[in-house]
Amino acid sequence: MEIQLNVRITETKTSIEMSNNYGTITIIENSGNIALDQPAVYILLKDNTVISIGKSETGTFQNELDFNKIITIAPSWDIELDYLMQQLTTDAIENGIQLIAPSQLETKIPASYQKTVTTYKDEVLFILEKFGYPLKQKEEPKKEKAKPAKARHKWTKEVSQIEFFIDTRDSKATALWHKRNEMLLKAGATIMANPPLNKDGSLGFSAKMGQRIREDHKDKVKNNRTTEDIILKSVNEVGLFLYFGGTNSWLELIDANGKTLNEWTVV
């Protein structure tokens, strides 16, 4: 999938305009009053974990939940907010995200409209994942010859005790998948100094996301080495932090016996 975007980033807000007037995705740090200039579907996050999905009208956003980040999706005119909210909520629940007070999924999407809203929802999820906010566990192809089923990865207590080593793209590190939704990157990791650039000299989305993650942990990095243990939320985020992505990180984490994290966890 390839999508053209116009992105504006400030310290507290990332605005993503989709091409062809297809809508806007906005990622906002919760610093007090949040004003919405148009109706939108919202996703609330607490410490980068999705906790709620809903719909809001224009004006000052109000919600009693404790959250520190909000993602708003204001789609094009032909996308019904109720249908989009329903599909996002269904996807989140089916992929193990525990929502607080999830929306009542009572609205039936007409068969003639199903493809339109599903296509739009998939594009939104693709963009959010590339910016580091997946609503579902990333599916990776299996290492062996492709089969009809796509790969998923399962965390286990056994895996949580195993150290995995990374040595790729000017980075070296030791990491553990120590909790279901947390990766522990041990102190002393070497990170790639400079992000790779596109052919036109600009930063790609993975590079920008890697820089944002590094900014969140800049107090624990000195001279491109980590000075403390760092908690990241996914294998994908480990790759973005260490070497700005660009490769299948499930295959880059390898134990002392040469077995990849993908081999340990793929189902």
N, C-alpha and C positions, 0 to 999 in steps of 0.2 A: 504494500500500500504506500502511495506517495501523495502527500497533501501539502499544498503551498500555504504558508501562513505569514502573517505580519505580526511580529512580536515586539512589545514594549515592556521593559523590565525596570522597576525602581526598587528601592530598598524594601518596600512593603507590599508591592503590587506587581503582578505579571498579567498583562493583557494580551490575549492571543486572538487575533482576528482571522477567521477562516476565509478562504477565497470565495469569490462569486456571491458575496453577501450571505454566506451560509451560517453566519452567527458569530458570537463572541464567547470565549471562555476566559474567565478572570479568576486569578488566584490571589487572595487577599489575606494578609496577616491581620488577626483580630487585635486592633489597638484601641478599640472604643466604638465610636459611631461608624457604622458601615452603611453607606447610601447606595441603593440600587436605582439606576436610571431607567430600568425597564424590567418587566416581569421575567423571572428566571427560575430554573431548577437549581437547587443548591446542594452541595455536599459539604458537611461539616467534618473537620478533622481535629483530633486532640493528639498532640505529639506525633503528627503525620500518620495517625491511624483513623480511618473512616469510622465515624460514630453515628451519622444520621444523614438521610437524604430526604429532601422535601421540595416544596415550591413556595416562592415568595412573590409578592406584588411589588410594584415600584414604591420607593421611599426608604425610610430608615429600617434596616433589617433588625428584627428583634427575635431572640430565641433564648429560652431559659437554660439550655444546655451549656456545659463548660467546654468551650472549644477555643482553639488558638489560631485556626486557619479556616477559611471558607473558599470553596470553589463554586463559582456561579456559571451557569450555562444558559445563555440567551440565544436560542436558535433562530433560524430563519422563519418567516411568517407561516410556512407550510408545515411546520413541526408543532404538534400540540404538546404543551408542557405536561399535561397529565399523562399522556402516553409515554413521553420520554422519561418522566420521573418513575413511572411504573416499571419500565424496562431496566433502568439503572438499578432500582431497588431489587428487582428480581435477580439480576445478575450478581449483585453484591451478596444477597442471602444464599444463593445457590453455590457461591464460591467461599462460603465460610465466614463472611464478615458479620460480626454481631452488631446489628444496628440497634440504637436506642429508639424505642417507639417508632418502628418502621411504618411507613405509609400503608393504609389499607388498600390492597390491590384489587379493587372492585371494578375498575373501568375496563371494559372489554374493548380491545383494539380491533377495529374492523379488518377483515381479511384483506381488503383492497388497500389498506393503509399500512399493513404489517411490514412489508418490505421497505417502505420509505423510512419509517421510524427506526427499524432495525439497522438499516444502512447508516443512518445518521448517528445512532447510538454507538455503533462499532467504530466510527471515525472519531467520535469524542473520546472513547476509551483508549484508542490508539494514541491520540495526542496526549492524554493524561498520563499514560504509561511512559511515554517518551520523556515527559517532564518529571517523572518520578512519583506519580500518584496512581498506581494500578488499583483498580477495583476488583481484580481477580488475580489469582496466582498465574504468573507468566508460564505459558506453555512453550516448551522447547522441543525441537525434534530429537528423537532418540539417536544415540551415537551410531547404532547399527543401521543397516539399510532401511530406508523409510517404510513404514507400515501405515495402514489406514488410520490407526489411532494415534493421536498426538500425545507427546510426553507430558506427564505431570510429576511433581516432586513432593515427596512425603517426608516430613520431619519425624524423627524417632529419638527416644532417649539415648539409644546406642550411638546414633550419629552425633548427638550433642556433646559427646565426650571425645570426639576425634579432632585432632589438629589437622587442618588442611593448609598446604603451602602454595603460595602464588609466586611465580617468577616469569613475568611477561611484560613486554612493552615498557621497559625501564622501571619496573616496579617489582618489589619483593615484599612479601608479607606472610604472616601466619594468622589464620582466621578459624573461628569455630561457629557453627550454626547452633549456638548454645540454648536458644529458645525458639519456639515455633515462629515468632515474628521478629526475631532479633539475630543479627550476626555480630559477633564480637571480633574486632580487629585488634590484635595485640600491639602493644607499644613497640616502637622500633621499626615499624614498616617504612619502606622507601616508596615514595609516590612519584609518579611521572611528573617531571618539572613543568612542562608546557603542553597545553592541549593541542591536538592536531587541528589543522585548518582545512576548510573546504578548498576546492580548486580556485575559487575567487578570492581566497584569503580571509574569508569570514569564519566565524565559529559556528559549528553545527549544533543541533539541539543537545546531543549527548555531551558535547564539550561544555555548553552553557549549564546543563544540569549538574555536571561534575563540579564546575566552579561554585554553584550554589551550595552543594553539599559540603565542599571544602570550606566555604565561608561559615557554615554552621559550626564547624569544628576547628576554626583557625587558631584557637587558643591552645590546641593540642598538637600543633604542627610547627616545626622549626627546621629551616634549611631542608625542606622536602622530606623530613622524617617525622613520624609521629612520636610524641613524647609521653603519651598516655594511651591506655586502652580506649578504643572508640566503639560505641554501639551504633550500628547501622541496621536498617530495617529489612534488607533483602540482599540476596546474592547480586542482583542487578545494581543495587546501590553501592556495594563493595567495589564492583568493577568501575562504576562511574567515579567513585572517590579515588581509587588507586591509579587508573589509567584511562579515564574518560570513556570507558566502554569500548565499543567497536569490535567486540569478539564475544563468543558465548562463554560467559563467566562460569557456568556450571562445569565446563570442561577445563577451566584454568585453576580450579581449586583441587589439589591433588594431595592425597595422604602420603605417609612415609613409605608405603608399599606400592605407590604408583597408581592407586585407584582414585578416580575422579569423584567429586561430589555428585555428579550426575549418575555415575554407576551405583553409588551408595543409595541414592534416593529416588531414582526414576521409577515410576509405576505405570 
